[in-house]
Amino acid sequence: MVVFLAGLQAIPPSRYEAAELDGANGWQQFWHITLPGLRPTLIFATITTAIFTLRSFEQVYVVTGVGR
């Protein structure tokens, strides 16, 4: 959550102000400003989660005795 909070704080508030002046509602601001701004954070979180998930595979494999 700290990583996502840092990602949200990295998005300049001027983008939201400009979108509001252009008439964008909350959903449009989220879809066109927040998500693209969080893309590097989302990629980092996805890769990190995948790595930690794959690292735990060995423990599950040994405990369940798959392959015997």
LINSUL-V173510 format. One line per field, one symbol per residue. phi: phi as a letter, one per 40 degrees, with the letter a starting at -180 (. if undefined). Layout:
BEGIN
phi=???
END
This chain:
BEGIN
phi=.cccccccccccccccccccccgccccccccbbcccccdcccccccccccccccccccccccccgcgc
END
